[in-house]
Amino acid sequence: MQQDFAETRALSLLAWLAGEEEILPQFMGATGVGVDDLRARAGEPEFLASVMDFLLMDDAWVLQGAEATGIAAHDFAMIRAALPGGDLPNWT
């Protein structure tokens, strides 16, 4: 998957996440970002990578995001892999 395509998909998932009243506060708490940060950093590949890292922590979030955006759940890991830091080894 090309990085620009992955960024577009991750941005769609960020837009979905921003509208999720139950999940968004968890993301903001885990990452330390505020509402202004979401807007300012939405186009940064590294920030989008953090969105994908967060979503991939919970299968329910992946399934909800997939259903809401039309992005296949099995593509989430490929999206993450195409973003900065995604080529790091996963030891689990």
Residue frames as qw, qx, qy, qz and C-alpha x, y, z in Angstrom:
[[0.000, 0.891, 0.454, 0.000, 0.00, 0.00, 0.00],
 [0.389, 0.497, -0.022, 0.776, 1.33, 3.44, -0.92],
 [0.265, -0.259, -0.505, 0.780, 1.82, 5.95, 1.92],
 [0.204, -0.005, -0.087, -0.975, -0.40, 8.63, 0.34],
 [0.576, -0.261, -0.616, -0.470, -3.26, 6.12, -0.01],
 [0.534, -0.306, -0.698, 0.367, -2.72, 5.00, 3.59],
 [0.105, -0.112, -0.287, 0.946, -2.78, 8.62, 4.76],
 [0.401, -0.155, -0.329, -0.841, -6.11, 9.20, 3.00],
 [0.649, -0.312, -0.675, -0.158, -7.60, 6.12, 4.64],
 [0.455, -0.245, -0.582, 0.628, -6.20, 7.02, 8.06],
 [0.074, -0.028, 0.069, -0.994, -7.60, 10.54, 7.71],
 [0.560, -0.279, -0.492, -0.606, -11.04, 9.06, 7.03],
 [0.654, -0.330, -0.657, 0.181, -10.69, 7.00, 10.18],
 [0.254, -0.099, -0.375, 0.886, -9.62, 10.06, 12.15],
 [0.321, -0.186, -0.187, -0.909, -12.73, 11.88, 10.94],
 [0.681, -0.340, -0.587, -0.275, -14.84, 8.95, 12.12],
 [0.568, -0.209, -0.588, 0.537, -12.98, 8.81, 15.45],
 [0.058, 0.105, -0.176, 0.977, -13.56, 12.54, 16.01],
 [0.525, -0.264, -0.236, -0.774, -17.30, 11.90, 15.99],
 [0.702, -0.223, -0.677, 0.011, -17.20, 9.00, 18.43],
 [0.366, -0.751, 0.140, -0.532, -18.20, 10.32, 21.86],
 [0.887, -0.444, 0.112, -0.052, -17.09, 7.18, 23.69],
 [0.894, 0.093, 0.059, 0.434, -13.83, 6.44, 21.90],
 [0.348, 0.773, -0.058, 0.527, -12.47, 9.94, 21.21],
 [0.401, -0.837, 0.248, -0.278, -11.87, 10.84, 24.88],
 [0.909, -0.283, 0.253, 0.172, -9.90, 7.60, 25.29],
 [0.727, 0.459, 0.096, 0.503, -7.75, 8.51, 22.27],
 [0.059, 0.863, -0.112, 0.489, -7.19, 12.01, 23.56],
 [0.657, -0.696, 0.251, -0.146, -6.30, 10.73, 27.02],
 [0.932, -0.076, 0.226, 0.272, -3.95, 8.06, 25.69],
 [0.651, 0.442, 0.138, 0.602, -2.14, 10.41, 23.33],
 [0.349, -0.515, -0.220, 0.751, -2.37, 13.66, 25.25],
 [0.140, 0.226, 0.417, 0.869, -3.79, 15.58, 22.29],
 [0.208, 0.471, 0.463, -0.722, -6.48, 18.21, 22.53],
 [0.535, 0.689, 0.475, -0.117, -9.13, 19.29, 20.06],
 [0.201, 0.905, -0.236, -0.293, -6.82, 21.92, 18.58],
 [0.302, -0.470, 0.787, 0.262, -4.11, 19.29, 18.12],
 [0.610, 0.319, 0.725, 0.017, -6.54, 17.07, 16.21],
 [0.463, 0.856, 0.192, -0.127, -7.18, 19.83, 13.71],
 [0.018, 0.884, -0.418, -0.210, -3.60, 21.05, 13.47],
 [0.267, -0.470, 0.827, 0.155, -1.98, 17.63, 13.13],
 [0.806, 0.292, 0.407, -0.315, -4.58, 15.77, 11.05],
 [0.710, 0.675, -0.174, -0.100, -2.41, 15.93, 7.93],
 [0.066, -0.706, 0.703, -0.064, 0.79, 14.69, 9.59],
 [0.761, 0.152, -0.610, -0.160, 1.66, 11.10, 8.67],
 [0.273, 0.172, -0.798, 0.509, 3.17, 10.49, 12.12],
 [0.407, -0.028, 0.431, -0.805, -0.03, 11.62, 13.83],
 [0.791, 0.132, -0.258, -0.539, -2.13, 9.45, 11.52],
 [0.559, 0.202, -0.792, 0.142, 0.12, 6.55, 12.50],
 [0.059, -0.090, 0.718, -0.688, -0.78, 7.19, 16.15],
 [0.665, 0.068, 0.069, -0.740, -4.47, 7.09, 15.21],
 [0.791, 0.184, -0.528, -0.248, -3.97, 3.70, 13.59],
 [0.310, 0.211, -0.819, 0.433, -1.92, 2.41, 16.53],
 [0.346, -0.053, 0.513, -0.784, -4.73, 3.42, 18.85],
 [0.764, 0.130, -0.103, -0.623, -7.52, 1.89, 16.78],
 [0.691, 0.249, -0.675, -0.065, -5.61, -1.37, 16.36],
 [0.055, -0.286, 0.776, -0.559, -5.54, -1.81, 20.16],
 [0.483, 0.166, 0.663, -0.548, -9.17, -2.97, 20.17],
 [0.157, 0.165, 0.873, 0.432, -10.86, -5.27, 17.66],
 [0.127, 0.721, 0.649, -0.207, -14.21, -3.64, 18.42],
 [0.020, 0.768, -0.064, -0.637, -12.84, -0.24, 17.35],
 [0.125, -0.239, 0.745, 0.610, -11.50, -1.75, 14.14],
 [0.133, 0.413, 0.881, 0.188, -14.88, -3.30, 13.35],
 [0.071, 0.809, 0.434, -0.391, -16.77, -0.11, 14.21],
 [0.045, -0.662, 0.305, 0.683, -14.42, 2.03, 12.13],
 [0.163, -0.036, 0.846, 0.507, -14.62, -0.39, 9.23],
 [0.144, 0.598, 0.788, 0.010, -18.40, -0.38, 9.27],
 [0.018, 0.840, 0.253, -0.479, -18.63, 3.40, 9.53],
 [0.008, -0.707, 0.377, 0.599, -16.08, 4.22, 6.82],
 [0.863, 0.465, 0.003, -0.198, -16.35, 1.31, 4.42],
 [0.227, 0.675, -0.700, 0.060, -12.65, 0.55, 4.90],
 [0.879, -0.063, -0.465, -0.081, -12.15, -3.19, 5.24],
 [0.672, -0.710, 0.193, -0.085, -11.12, -4.23, 8.74],
 [0.904, -0.086, 0.195, 0.371, -8.27, -6.33, 7.36],
 [0.495, 0.681, 0.031, 0.539, -6.84, -3.20, 5.69],
 [0.378, -0.919, 0.041, -0.105, -6.22, -1.44, 9.01],
 [0.761, -0.452, 0.296, 0.359, -2.92, -3.23, 9.60],
 [0.649, 0.345, 0.337, 0.589, -1.79, -2.53, 6.03],
 [0.044, 0.926, 0.127, 0.354, -2.68, 1.15, 6.46],
 [0.559, -0.806, 0.177, 0.082, -0.58, 1.26, 9.62],
 [0.813, -0.130, 0.338, 0.456, 2.31, -0.53, 7.95],
 [0.509, 0.586, 0.288, 0.561, 2.42, 2.08, 5.17],
 [0.157, -0.956, -0.026, -0.247, 2.68, 4.99, 7.62],
 [0.222, 0.678, -0.567, 0.412, 5.88, 6.14, 9.38],
 [0.327, -0.409, 0.736, -0.429, 7.13, 3.55, 11.84],
 [0.881, 0.085, 0.120, -0.449, 4.95, 0.84, 10.35],
 [0.774, 0.420, -0.473, 0.020, 7.91, -1.11, 9.08],
 [0.187, -0.564, 0.696, -0.402, 9.22, -1.72, 12.60],
 [0.403, 0.005, -0.914, -0.041, 9.24, -5.37, 13.68],
 [0.675, -0.400, 0.049, -0.617, 6.28, -6.58, 15.68],
 [0.148, 0.340, -0.899, 0.235, 7.44, -9.06, 18.28],
 [0.541, -0.014, 0.603, -0.587, 4.02, -10.28, 19.35]]
